[in-house]
Every structure is written in C-alpha cells, then in structure tokens.
Amino acid sequence: MIQHIVLVKWKPGTTEDEIIEAFGDARGLLDEIDAVQQLTLGRNRVESAHGFTHALIVNLPNEDALRRYLQHPARIRYVEERLQPLQEQRIEIDVPVDVALHRDPGARDWEWGASVGMGPPPDD
C-alpha cells in the first residue's frame, strides 16, 4: 500500500467554513477514482509553529495506482479548484507501507523491516 499524504497550510483569512467545504469536496476523489481505497481527513491536534493544520491521506494499493491517481482529472481538478485557491503552502509525500509496527510481540517490527530492505529507494 502507498499513502499519499498532503499537508496544508491555509492562507491567512481562510475561514473554517471554507476549509470544511474544501475537505468535504474531497469525497469526489473517493467516488471518482477507483484506485483510491481510503481517504482520511484530519486536523492537527497540537499548536505548531510550522502552520500546517490539516492533512489529507489517500491510501492506494500500489505505485501504479499512485501514478494513475496523481494524473487523474478529478484529482487535478480538486487541487486546482479546491485547494490552491485557499492554500498558502501544500506538502505532498508518498510513503509506501513497508512495515507496520504493532504492540503484538510476534508482529514484524522495524528491525525486521530493515533486515529485508523495506523496499528500494525511489529512482532519482
């Protein structure tokens, strides 16, 4: 699985209603793009100097699905029409879930993941 993580810092003066409406419209990504398995939206719970207050996390099954998602007209339209007019800054990163840590002592852990390489680094 790949997690496409978007962090948003809003322009000064952006209202709570505008943020709610913009994030509400993200539902279209799930409805229109078959590759999207799950969409998570949320607000940072801790006051931070960096100013990024909201996150949008898109779960996709693999890198081919990520490529299709990034190029999909619905995603491009959402970014151009809903995020860009309100954002001061946006960070997007794509993180494969190579290893998930669990409290279960029998579960595979970070050291196990490192021992098997946790996936190749991205091509430059």
LINZI-V690043 format. One record per residue. N is the residue number from 1. RES is the residue in one letter. PSI is psi in whole degrees, -180 to 180 (NA if undefined). Layout:
<<N,RES,PSI> <N,RES,PSI>>
This chain:
<<1,M,146> <2,I,134> <3,Q,118> <4,H,111> <5,I,126> <6,V,124> <7,L,136> <8,V,133> <9,K,120> <10,W,154> <11,K,148> <12,P,138> <13,G,-8> <14,T,129> <15,T,160> <16,E,-39> <17,D,-39> <18,E,-40> <19,I,-46> <20,I,-43> <21,E,-44> <22,A,-45> <23,F,-32> <24,G,-36> <25,D,-12> <26,A,-19> <27,R,-32> <28,G,-30> <29,L,-44> <30,L,-40> <31,D,-34> <32,E,-18> <33,I,107> <34,D,-31> <35,A,-21> <36,V,119> <37,Q,-37> <38,Q,147> <39,L,125> <40,T,132> <41,L,141> <42,G,168> <43,R,140> <44,N,134> <45,R,-6> <46,V,137> <47,E,125> <48,S,145> <49,A,-23> <50,H,-23> <51,G,-1> <52,F,113> <53,T,-17> <54,H,151> <55,A,147> <56,L,123> <57,I,123> <58,V,122> <59,N,128> <60,L,149> <61,P,-29> <62,N,180> <63,E,-31> <64,D,-41> <65,A,-38> <66,L,-47> <67,R,-46> <68,R,-40> <69,Y,-49> <70,L,-29> <71,Q,-6> <72,H,134> <73,P,-34> <74,A,-38> <75,R,-44> <76,I,-44> <77,R,-43> <78,Y,-48> <79,V,-48> <80,E,-39> <81,E,-29> <82,R,-38> <83,L,-52> <84,Q,-40> <85,P,-23> <86,L,-19> <87,Q,142> <88,E,-39> <89,Q,149> <90,R,135> <91,I,133> <92,E,130> <93,I,154> <94,D,116> <95,V,117> <96,P,145> <97,V,87> <98,D,-38> <99,V,136> <100,A,128> <101,L,140> <102,H,159> <103,R,-24> <104,D,118> <105,P,-20> <106,G,-9> <107,A,154> <108,R,142> <109,D,-175> <110,W,-45> <111,E,-40> <112,W,-45> <113,G,-43> <114,A,-35> <115,S,-23> <116,V,10> <117,G,-13> <118,M,31> <119,G,155> <120,P,153> <121,P,156> <122,P,149> <123,D,140> <124,D,NA>>
